[in-house]
Amino acid sequence: MKLKQVFSAVVMAAAICLPFTSAQADDLQKIQNAGKLSIAMSGAFPPFSFVDENNQVVGFDVDIGSEIARRLKTTPVIVTTAWDGIIAGLITGRYDTVIGSMSITEERKKAVDFVGPYYRSGLAVFVHKGSGITTVGALKGKTVGVTLGEAAEKWARDQNKFNIRTYKGLPEMLLDLTAGRIDAIVADDIPVFVAMAKSNAPVEQIKDDTLPRYDVGIAIRKNNPELAAAMQKALDDMMADGTYESISKKWIGYDIR
């Protein structure tokens, strides 16, 4: 079964599990009544979300989500979960929102609504330095690593010319690439650039202007206009007053807007 079919099946199954009401209250009221905003992310996508040496989930997305929660006058509750099931978890009410560097795609917009975007990113292909691989075409028949459920996985499978190996997160992919267990990885460019700068890993990018770029947004359940408006205002205010820039420079090194 193709990835798109699997995604649609999971979303449909999740939706069936929801109780139907003709007039549901907007999630904003429920969140503020509870006094907390539960925020989902993978926890395996540094520098956006990862577990530090104190066993705390930290990163750019954690700080953005926590600041939005505070501006909604709620307490942030960070939830880590597997990326390939994160939308199903949102639909079925396991958490209130996904602030986890999720690209806004037409397929995802069928299942959830988006606030933002809050930055723009794109896919890139990386290989081991000295591999001799200089074009994406040269990877035909070779093993390419991707994170399960990400836009990179869909793109790689759509090419129909790679042997695909899936991972739970970027750290494991980079480890296998530097160890020579895979020939390349396809991933969002920003976290790989940050990882390369910090570790001086023997990895280099294959330049290819045809790779997709996309907006990254905050996912919420459908039909919640009040929550969407409140979160958008919080995000806009953060960008206007310098808070967003400060968070971005802290984790990325520059303002990624």
Backbone as a ProteinNet text record, in pm:
[ID]
protein_1_A
[PRIMARY]
MKLKQVFSAVVMAAAICLPFTSAQADDLQKIQNAGKLSIAMSGAFPPFSFVDENNQVVGFDVDIGSEIARRLKTTPVIVTTAWDGIIAGLITGRYDTVIGSMSITEERKKAVDFVGPYYRSGLAVFVHKGSGITTVGALKGKTVGVTLGEAAEKWARDQNKFNIRTYKGLPEMLLDLTAGRIDAIVADDIPVFVAMAKSNAPVEQIKDDTLPRYDVGIAIRKNNPELAAAMQKALDDMMADGTYESISKKWIGYDIR
[TERTIARY]
84.6	0	87.8	55.1	133.4	118.7	221	220.9	95.9	53.5	-66.5	-188.9	-199	-313.5	-310.7	-190.6	-177	-218.6	-170.3	-203.8	-354.2	-418.3	-563	-639.8	-593.4	-660.5	-650	-531	-510.9	-598.8	-603.2	-684.2	-832	-878.1	-1018.5	-1054	-966.2	-990.5	-995.1	-904.5	-901.5	-1029.2	-1075.5	-1196.5	-1319.1	-1324.4	-1437.9	-1447	-1328.8	-1324.5	-1379.2	-1395.9	-1442.1	-1593.5	-1639.9	-1783.5	-1838.2	-1955.4	-2014.8	-2109.8	-2088.8	-2184.5	-2211.7	-2332.4	-2370	-2314.9	-2287.5	-2239.2	-2131.2	-2009.4	-1900	-1846.3	-1806.8	-1744.2	-1605.4	-1564.5	-1431	-1327.5	-1217.5	-1114.7	-1051.5	-1051.1	-991	-1054.5	-1187.5	-1257.3	-1218.2	-1212	-1175	-1031.8	-941.5	-801.2	-785.7	-853.8	-842.1	-911	-1020.7	-1085.5	-994.6	-921.7	-829.9	-702.7	-669.9	-551.5	-421.1	-429.3	-305.8	-324.5	-213.6	-210.7	-113.5	-165.7	-79.1	-29.2	102.7	170.9	250.5	219.9	287.2	400.1	504.2	619.6	693.2	790.4	858	960.8	1024.7	1132.6	1259	1262.9	1379.3	1419.4	1410.5	1434.5	1515.1	1638.3	1718.4	1750.8	1758.2	1744.6	1600.7	1503.5	1364.4	1299.4	1325.9	1282.5	1370.3	1424.8	1510.8	1525.4	1573.2	1591.3	1734.8	1750.9	1885.2	1946.7	2064.5	2137.2	2065.8	1968.7	1888.6	1756.3	1744.2	1625.1	1501.2	1524.8	1417.1	1403.2	1278.5	1255.6	1273.9	1367.9	1401	1409.2	1422.5	1441.9	1355.9	1373.1	1301.7	1150.7	1099.2	954.4	900.8	980.4	939	921.2	1017.6	1009.8	898.4	879.4	770.1	635.9	616.7	492	466	570.5	555.4	518.2	576.3	544.7	401.1	356.1	217.5	122.7	154.7	71.3	60.7	171.6	170.5	87.1	92.6	15.2	-134.2	-166.6	-307.3	-349.5	-255.8	-278.4	-301.3	-219.8	-224.8	-82.8	-74.5	54.4	87.7	207.1	243.2	272.1	221.3	249.9	305.9	432.4	498.1	476.6	430.4	405.1	491.2	572	648.8	580.9	578.6	510.9	572.8	551.6	606.2	545.3	630.6	585.7	480.9	494.1	403.3	260.7	237.5	101	57.6	132.1	108.2	-22.7	-61.6	-188.5	-307.5	-298.9	-406.9	-425.1	-314.5	-322.8	-389.3	-364.6	-429.6	-579.8	-617	-758.6	-837.3	-776.9	-846.9	-835.8	-772.6	-775.2	-667.4	-560.3	-452	-377.4	-382.1	-319.1	-393.1	-362.1	-437.9	-383.4	-253.7	-190.8	-61.5	-15.9	115.6	200.6	303.4	402.3	533.7	553.3	664.7	729.6	735.4	796.8	726.4	594.4	514.4	491.7	531.8	510.4	361.5	317.2	177.3	160.3	87.5	62.5	-87.5	-126.2	-267.8	-327.4	-249.9	-299.9	-326.7	-235.8	-255.1	-369.7	-389.9	-498.2	-636.2	-643.4	-770.3	-806.4	-705.8	-728	-726.1	-644.6	-628.8	-624.4	-638.2	-618.4	-480.5	-429.8	-296.8	-301	-220.3	-192.4	-52.1	-31.4	100.5	93.7	204.7	325.2	413.8	501.5	593.1	738.2	767.6	893.7	882	983.3	985.2	1111.8	1096.3	1209.9	1203.8	1289	1288.7	1367.9	1348.8	1420	1557.9	1650.9	1784.8	1837.6	1929.8	1992.6	2137.2	2177.1	2312.1	2380.8	2510	2589.9	2717.1	2788.1	2916.2	3020.5	3100.7	3207.5	3301.3	3336.5	3426.8	3359	3224.5	3151.2	3157.3	3183.5	3183.4	3045.9	2943.8	2806.2	2781.1	2753.9	2738.5	2602.3	2519.4	2384.9	2283.5	2158.3	2051.7	2035.4	2053.1	2040.1	2137.9	2254.5	2356.6	2318.5	2211	2165.7	2069	2041.2	1949.5	1997.9	1909.4	1942.8	2018.4	2051.4	2126.3	2031.8	2084.8	2003.2	1999.1	1876.9	1854.4	1773.5	1818.6	1749.5	1652.7	1537.1	1435.8	1370	1311.8	1235.2	1093.7	1047.2	915.4	805.6	722.8	607.8	633.9	759	789.6	771	769.2	756	870.3	986.5	1102.3	1076.5	1005	975.8	886.5	782.7	692.4	767.9	851.8	927.4	1017.9	1089.6	1183.7	1111.3	996.1	920.6	862.5	822.8	767	870	998.2	1102.9	1111.9	1074.7	1070	1204.8	1313.5	1443.9	1545.1	1501.8	1591.6	1548.6	1642.6	1609.5	1590.3	1469.9	1435.4	1457	1524.6	1536.3	1478.7	1383.5	1316.5	1375.9	1368	1421.9	1320.2	1341.4	1253	1293.1	1418.9	1463.1	1595.7	1634	1755.2	1883.9	1900.5	2028.4	2067.9	1971.8	2002.7	2039.6	1970.6	2002.2	2143.6	2180.6	2314.3	2421.6	2393.5	2488.7	2513.4	2406.9	2421.7	2488.6	2462.6	2525.9	2676.8	2716.4	2859.3	2931.4	2856.6	2916.4	2917	2855.3	2854.9	2750.6	2653.8	2550.5	2440.3	2430.4	2340.5	2418.5	2367.8	2440.5	2405.6	2286.5	2242.8	2124.7	2092.8	1969.6	1895.1	1763.9	1679.9	1610.2	1625.5	1571.6	1550.9	1480.3	1470.8	1611.6	1641	1778.1	1827.8	1745.8	1792.6	1850.5	1778.8	1835.9	1964.1	1975.5	2098.6	2214.2	2191.5	2297	2343.7	2248.5	2283.8	2364.6	2321	2392.4	2533.2	2547.3	2678.4	2771.9	2719.3	2801.5	2847.4	2761.1	2793.6	2889.2	2875.2	2952.3	3068.1	3071.4	3172.6	3167.5	3046	3026.6	3074.6	3131.1	3181.9	3068.3	2981.1	2860.7	2855.4	2806.7	2792.5	2660.1	2612.1	2484	2503.8	2411	2403.4	2312	2362.3	2281.8	2181.8	2055.2	1950.3	1833.8	1815	1711.6	1570.6	1557.6	1424.4	1358.6	1434	1376.5	1272.8	1165.1	1055.5	1091	1033.8	1036.5	892.5	871.8	735.4	726.4	605.3	576.7	555.5	597.4	583.3	480.1	382.7	273.9	244.3	149.7	102	-31.5	-40.1	-162	-258.3	-385.9	-493.3	-607.4	-700.1	-815.9	-902	-972	-1055.3	-1170.5	-1219.8	-1338.9	-1318.7	-1203	-1173.1	-1123.1	-1211.4	-1167.6	-1119	-1176.9	-1134.2	-993.5	-966.6	-832.6	-731.7	-768.7	-679.3	-645.6	-746.4	-724.7	-637.5	-662.3	-584.3	-439.1	-416.3	-279.6	-207.6	-279.2	-217.8	-178.6	-264.4	-232.3	-108.7	-103.5	12.7	139.8	131.6	247.4	285.5	188.1	215	278.9	226.3	280.5	424.6	454.9	590.7	686.9	641.1	725.7	744.4	643	650.1	735.2	733.3	802	943.4	991	1128.2	1144.5	1037	1047.8	1082.1	1016.8	1044.4	1190.1	1238.3	1377	1475.1	1446.9	1534.1	1537.9	1422	1415.1	1488.3	1467.9	1530.2	1682.5	1735.3	1880	1938	1862	1907	1931.4	1839.3	1845.7	1904.1	1883.5	1925.7	2050.7	2065	2177.3	2142.4	2021.8	1974.9	1822.8	1763.3	1617.8	1571.8	1499.4	1464.8	1335.4	1278.1	1159.7	1195.3
-120.3	0	124.9	224.7	345.6	429.6	515.9	599.9	685.1	744	829	750	624.3	540.9	506.5	479.1	446.7	566.8	687.9	809.9	830.7	816.8	839	737.9	614.4	510	537.6	581.2	611.3	727.7	832.2	949.2	913.2	832.6	792.3	710.3	618.7	535.4	620.9	720.3	808.8	889.7	938.9	1021.2	942.6	814.4	730.3	715.5	720.8	703.7	824.1	938	1057.8	1055.6	1099.2	1111.5	1225.4	1204.1	1307.4	1393.3	1524.9	1618.2	1725.2	1775	1872.8	2011	2037.3	2169.1	2153.5	2125	2109.6	2245.4	2257.5	2380.6	2391.5	2514.9	2537.4	2489.6	2431.3	2377.4	2483.7	2610.4	2715.9	2722.1	2715.4	2720.8	2603.1	2484.5	2365	2375.5	2425.3	2438.3	2538.1	2652.3	2753.4	2711.1	2636.2	2583	2484	2404	2305.7	2371.4	2489.1	2560.9	2506.6	2424.9	2369.4	2346.8	2354.7	2328.5	2213.7	2097.9	1983.2	1989.2	1982	2008	1884.7	1830.6	1708.5	1740.2	1658.2	1665.9	1533	1511.3	1381.2	1368.4	1478.5	1470.8	1409.5	1390.5	1327.8	1405.1	1539.7	1623	1746.5	1726.7	1841.5	1932.6	2064	2136.9	2180.3	2122.9	2163.5	2097.1	1968.5	1901.2	1779.1	1767.3	1654	1644.3	1530.9	1507.2	1542.6	1633	1677.1	1586.4	1626.1	1542.6	1531.6	1620	1613.7	1541	1473.5	1397.9	1487.2	1611.9	1706.2	1727.9	1741	1770.5	1920.6	1956.5	2096.8	2122.3	2249.8	2283.2	2400.3	2437.4	2549.8	2531.8	2415.9	2393.3	2393.4	2341.9	2342.1	2485.8	2571.1	2710.3	2787.2	2763.2	2829.7	2786.6	2655.9	2604.8	2653	2654.5	2697.8	2845.5	2926.5	3069.3	3092.9	3018.2	3029.8	2991.8	2883.2	2840.2	2951	3011.6	3118.1	3236.8	3268	3381.1	3348.5	3220.6	3179.5	3166.8	3203.8	3195.7	3051.4	2961.9	2820.6	2771	2652.4	2589.4	2493.6	2501	2407.2	2268.2	2166.8	2027	1962.5	1924.9	1869.3	1718.1	1670.1	1527.6	1480.8	1377.7	1321.9	1194	1178.3	1062.9	1032.6	911.1	872.7	959.9	1006.2	1100.4	1040.5	911.9	854.2	842.5	855.6	851	980.3	1088.5	1210.6	1279.6	1275.5	1338.2	1258.9	1127.7	1045.1	1074.6	1094.3	1127.1	1261.3	1357.4	1487.6	1475.4	1405.5	1391.9	1322.8	1223.7	1147.1	1209.3	1327.1	1400.9	1367.8	1303.6	1272.4	1397.4	1501.3	1629.6	1737.6	1863.4	1975.4	2026.7	2011.1	2069	1995.5	2008.9	1958.4	2078.5	2104.4	2207.4	2132.2	2072.8	1980.7	1990.6	2112.6	2133.7	2051.4	2058.9	1985	2068.2	2014.3	2084.8	2084.9	2195.3	2210.3	2151.7	2043.2	1979.2	1968.5	1953.1	1939.8	1815.8	1708.5	1584.8	1604.8	1671.4	1694.9	1792	1888.6	1985.6	1921.9	1802.5	1730	1679.2	1660.2	1599.9	1700.9	1807	1904.4	2044.7	2143.6	2282.9	2328.1	2433.3	2483.4	2630.3	2662.2	2799.8	2831.5	2955.6	2991.5	3016.6	2988.7	2915.7	2994.4	2920.7	2988	2977.9	2904.1	2917.1	2839.4	2854.7	2787.2	2703.6	2584.1	2493.3	2420.6	2322.4	2245.2	2118.1	2027.5	1900.9	1916.5	1835.7	1833.3	1690.9	1659.4	1527.7	1542.4	1455.1	1461	1325.8	1330.3	1208.5	1221	1110.3	1109.4	1180.2	1264.9	1332.9	1229.8	1253.9	1163.7	1044	1041.8	927.5	925.7	1039.7	1048.4	1069.1	1071.3	1093.5	1243.5	1296.3	1441.1	1483.7	1388.2	1420.6	1324.7	1368.8	1281.4	1161.7	1182.7	1073.8	961.4	993.6	892.5	801.1	834.8	752.3	641.7	632.1	528.4	390.1	314.4	180.2	175.8	291.8	297.2	315.4	297.5	301.8	442.9	493	629.7	625.7	698.8	704	821	795.8	899.8	874.7	979.9	964	921.1	818	761.2	865	881.7	970.4	1113.9	1151.3	1288.8	1310.2	1437.7	1471.5	1411.9	1398.1	1340.4	1196.3	1120.8	982	976.4	1061.1	1061.7	1099.4	1203.6	1246.4	1133	1069.2	963.3	845.6	808.9	696.2	733.3	858.9	902.4	896	904.8	896.7	756.5	657.4	517.6	470.5	513.4	469.7	443.3	460.4	436.1	312.3	252.5	157.8	241.1	236.3	323.8	252.6	321.4	272.7	380.5	343.7	442.2	444.3	562.4	586.1	663	660.4	734.4	880.4	912.3	1050	1075.2	1202	1244.1	1189.3	1186.3	1138.7	999.8	907	770.8	768.1	851.1	857.7	907.3	1014.6	1070.6	972.4	900.2	800.8	693.4	643.8	540.2	594.4	721.5	780.3	793.9	846	863.9	730.5	626.7	493.4	415.1	469.9	404	295.5	292.4	188.3	225.4	352	397	493.4	517.2	598.3	746.5	777.7	917.4	928.5	1051.2	1076.6	1190.8	1187.9	1298.7	1352.7	1482.3	1539.4	1688.7	1749.3	1894.7	1951.8	2055.8	2105.4	2171.4	2250.6	2328.6	2240.9	2138.2	2058.5	1985.8	1946.8	1879.9	1978.7	2100.5	2201.9	2230.7	2240.2	2266.6	2150.3	2026.4	1908.5	1901.3	1933.3	1932.2	2034	2152	2257.1	2220.7	2152.8	2118.7	2001	1904.2	1780.5	1769	1862	1854.6	1718.9	1668.3	1538	1540	1429.3	1422.6	1403.4	1502.9	1496.2	1619.4	1604.8	1718.3	1709.3	1824.5	1833	1817.7	1745.4	1743.4	1858.1	1951.4	2065.2	2021.7	2053.2	2018.7	2114.3	2207.8	2310.2	2257.8	2131.9	2078	2020.6	2007.7	1952.6	2048.9	1996.3	2082.7	2165.9	2286.2	2370.1	2390.9	2416	2421.9	2505.6	2548.2	2619.9	2520.1	2559.3	2475.2	2539.4	2460.7	2517	2442.2	2497.2	2441.7	2373.3	2245.1	2169.4	2171.1	2191.9	2180.2	2102.4	2058.9	1988.1	2083	2027.8	2108.2	2174.8	2284	2355.1	2415.8	2478.9	2548.8	2690.3	2775	2908.6	2996.9	2983.4	3067.3	3028.5	2898.7	2853.6	2896.8	2880.2	2919.5	3067.7	3150.8	3296.3	3333.3	3270.1	3301.2	3258.4	3141.7	3095.2	3179.8	3219.4	3304.2	3439.1	3495.5	3623.8	3609.9	3500.6	3477.4	3468.6	3397.4	3381.7	3516	3590.9	3721.7	3816.7	3815.5	3903.4	3865.6	3734.6	3689.4	3738.3	3737.1	3781.8	3933.3	4005.5	4151.8	4203.5	4133.1	4187.2	4131.9	4048.8	4000	3864.9	3810.9	3682.1	3569.8	3568.4	3463.8	3468.7	3587.6	3601.4	3551.2	3582.4	3538.7	3386.3	3321.5	3175.5	3113.8	3172.5	3120.4	3128.9	3241.6	3257.4	3164.2	3139.9	3050.3	2909.6	2858.5	2718.4	2697.4	2793	2775.4	2857.2	2971	3058.2	3179.4	3180.8	3295.5	3291.3	3400.2	3410.8	3334	3223.5	3135.7	3176.4	3291	3337	3367.1
0	0	0	-82	-90.8	35.3	60	178.2	186.2	71.7	69.9	112.2	66.7	103.3	251.7	302.9	444.9	528.2	488.7	561	564.4	448.6	440.3	524.8	525.3	602.5	751.8	797.1	938.7	981.7	899	931.4	937.5	840.3	839.1	962.8	999.1	1117.6	1242.8	1249.7	1365.6	1375.1	1261.4	1260	1304.7	1267.5	1305.7	1456.9	1522.3	1667.6	1742.2	1675.3	1742.5	1762	1879.3	1899	1815.6	1752.5	1668	1749.6	1736.3	1794.2	1691	1688.4	1587.7	1620	1745.9	1783.9	1890.6	1847	1940.8	1981.3	2109	2154.2	2093.1	2066.5	2013.2	2114.3	2065.1	2153.3	2241.9	2200.4	2281.5	2419.4	2423.4	2552.6	2641.3	2582.6	2659.3	2713	2629	2668.9	2782.6	2770.3	2874.9	3003.3	2991.7	3111.7	3184.4	3105.5	3164	3216.7	3162	3206.6	3150.8	3045.9	2988.7	2838.6	2767.7	2624.1	2601.4	2558.3	2532.9	2389.6	2374.4	2247.1	2207.9	2090.7	2045.4	1948.5	1956.4	1865.9	1876	1789.4	1790	1901.1	1939.1	2037.5	1980.9	1849.3	1784.9	1660.2	1668.7	1552.2	1592.3	1640.8	1683.6	1565.4	1586.3	1712.9	1742.9	1671.6	1689.6	1810.8	1829.8	1953	1974.2	2096	2128.9	2280.2	2327.1	2470.3	2507.7	2604.7	2642.1	2748	2798.2	2895.3	3029	3052.8	3176	3155.1	3039.4	3004.5	2989.5	2947.6	2921.8	2771.3	2725	2584.3	2564.2	2477	2454.4	2304.3	2267.5	2127.5	2082.3	1957.5	1898.4	1908.6	1867.5	1870.8	2013.6	2106.5	2248	2295.9	2265.1	2310.5	2240.6	2111.3	2039.5	2097.7	2114.6	2169.8	2310.9	2392.3	2531.5	2539.2	2451.8	2451.2	2404.4	2305.9	2261.2	2374.9	2445.4	2558	2662.3	2696	2797.1	2751.2	2622	2570.5	2562.3	2566.9	2578.8	2724.2	2814.3	2958.7	3004.1	2949.2	2986.7	3013.1	3071.2	3097.4	2983.5	2927.1	2820.2	2875.3	2805.9	2839.5	2712.9	2715.5	2597.6	2592.7	2477.8	2456	2339	2358.4	2247.1	2198.7	2067.9	2008.5	1872.6	1824.1	1693.3	1584.2	1494.5	1390.7	1297.9	1263.9	1164.6	1215.9	1346.1	1398.5	1464.3	1442.1	1519.1	1481.1	1354	1314.1	1368	1363.2	1419.6	1567.5	1638.1	1780.9	1805.2	1717.1	1730	1705.9	1600.6	1564.9	1676.1	1738.1	1841.6	1980.1	1991.6	2117.2	2217.3	2174.4	2268.3	2311.5	2231.1	2261.8	2183.5	2214.3	2159	2026.5	2005.5	1887.5	1856.7	1733.5	1695	1656.8	1736	1703.3	1691.8	1574.5	1557.3	1420.9	1366.1	1234.3	1126.8	1126	1028.6	902.4	789.3	662.5	628.1	571	531.8	392.1	382.4	253.4	230	104.6	71.5	136.1	142	203.3	352.2	422	564.8	590.7	501.1	518.2	508	453.1	451.5	590.9	674.9	806.2	920.3	907.9	1016.1	957.3	1044.9	1005.6	1052.8	989.1	1023.2	1063.1	1162.2	1202.3	1151.1	1109.3	1057.7	908	838.2	878.7	975.6	1046.9	1137.3	1093.3	987.8	914.4	784.4	699.9	570.5	561.4	509.8	500.8	367.1	350.9	228.1	243.1	149.2	151.9	88.4	136.6	79.4	88.1	1.2	-1.3	45.5	137.1	192.9	175.7	146.3	129.2	212.7	225.6	296.8	210.8	273.7	199.9	137	12.4	-55.9	-118.2	-114.1	-170.2	-322.9	-382.6	-529	-587.6	-502.2	-548.6	-551.8	-670.1	-684.4	-736.8	-775.9	-825	-764.5	-758	-708.5	-801.1	-930.8	-1026.7	-1001.4	-946.7	-919.9	-804.3	-732.4	-620.3	-663.3	-791.3	-839.2	-797	-730.8	-685.3	-554.6	-497.9	-372.9	-254	-133.4	-12.3	44.1	59.9	106.3	236.1	336.8	465.1	472.9	533.9	556	691.1	747.3	870.8	837.3	905.3	878.7	896.4	792.6	800.1	760.7	737.6	700.1	549.6	510.5	368.9	287.7	350.2	281.8	239.5	322.7	287.9	164.2	161.5	46.1	-81	-71	-188.6	-238.7	-146.8	-185.4	-250.2	-195.3	-253.3	-389.5	-404.5	-533	-646.1	-609.8	-713.4	-772.7	-694	-739.2	-796.6	-733.5	-783.4	-672.4	-545.9	-434.7	-356.7	-285	-179.5	-52.7	4.1	116.1	248.9	341	478.7	570.3	655.4	740.5	881	942.3	1076.2	1160.3	1291.5	1380.5	1391.9	1362.4	1374.7	1305.8	1302.5	1232.9	1293.4	1425.7	1481.1	1432.5	1428.4	1383.8	1235.7	1156.2	1013.1	989.6	1057.9	1040.2	1085.3	1192.5	1241.6	1136.5	1075.3	972.2	846.6	813	695.9	717	831.5	857.4	873.1	914.5	930.5	799.9	694.7	565.1	549.1	640.3	631.3	531.4	497.6	391	302	182.4	84.8	91.4	141.2	146.1	241.8	278.4	352.9	283.4	295.1	250.5	374.3	399.2	522.4	506	602.8	607	621.6	546.9	541.3	669.8	736.8	851.9	963.1	1012	1120.5	1081.2	955.4	912.9	911.9	863.5	863.5	1006.2	1100	1239.8	1296.4	1269.2	1318.1	1260.3	1132.5	1068.2	1132.1	1161.8	1221	1362	1436.4	1574.9	1585.9	1496.3	1509.3	1410.4	1314.4	1208.9	1138.4	1118.6	1056.2	911.3	863.8	725.6	625.4	619.1	536.3	447.7	325.9	236.8	161.6	119.6	49	-100.7	-162.7	-309.3	-351.3	-426.6	-470.3	-577.1	-552.2	-648.4	-627.5	-719.3	-705.4	-730.4	-771.9	-799.7	-674.2	-565.4	-442.3	-384.9	-327.8	-281.7	-159.2	-154.5	-35.5	8.2	137.3	187.1	314.1	343.6	467.2	579.9	699.3	817.7	910.2	955.5	1034.1	1162.2	1236.3	1362.8	1336.5	1365	1335.4	1453.1	1423.2	1522.3	1459.6	1544.2	1490.7	1407.9	1311.5	1222	1297.6	1237.3	1285.4	1423.9	1443.6	1568.3	1537.5	1481.9	1439.4	1553.5	1672.7	1784.7	1829.9	1836.9	1873.7	1767.2	1640.6	1531.8	1540.6	1564.8	1571.5	1691.2	1804.9	1925.4	1909.8	1850	1830.5	1725.4	1620.3	1517.9	1576.8	1661.6	1725.7	1813.8	1890.3	1976.6	1893.3	1782.1	1693.8	1631.1	1582.4	1521.4	1622.8	1746	1850	1884.4	1886.1	1912.4	1804.9	1681.7	1571.4	1575.3	1623.2	1627.8	1742.7	1855.6	1974	1995.1	1901	1910.1	1976.6	2034.3	2104.2	2007	1891.7	1792.1	1747.9	1716.5	1671.6	1777.4	1903	2012.2	2022.9	2011.9	2017.9	1899.4	1781.8	1660.7	1668.8	1713.5	1724.5	1831.3	1936.4	2043	1990.4	1907.2	1864.9	1725.5	1636.8	1497.3	1466.3	1533.8	1508.7	1425.3	1369.5	1292.3	1287	1239.7	1231.2	1106.4	1124.6	1011.5	940.5	977.8	903.2	758.5
[MASK]
+++++++++++++++++++++++++++++++++++++++++++++++++++++++++++++++++++++++++++++++++++++++++++++++++++++++++++++++++++++++++++++++++++++++++++++++++++++++++++++++++++++++++++++++++++++++++++++++++++++++++++++++++++++++++++++++++++++++++++++++++++++++++++++++++

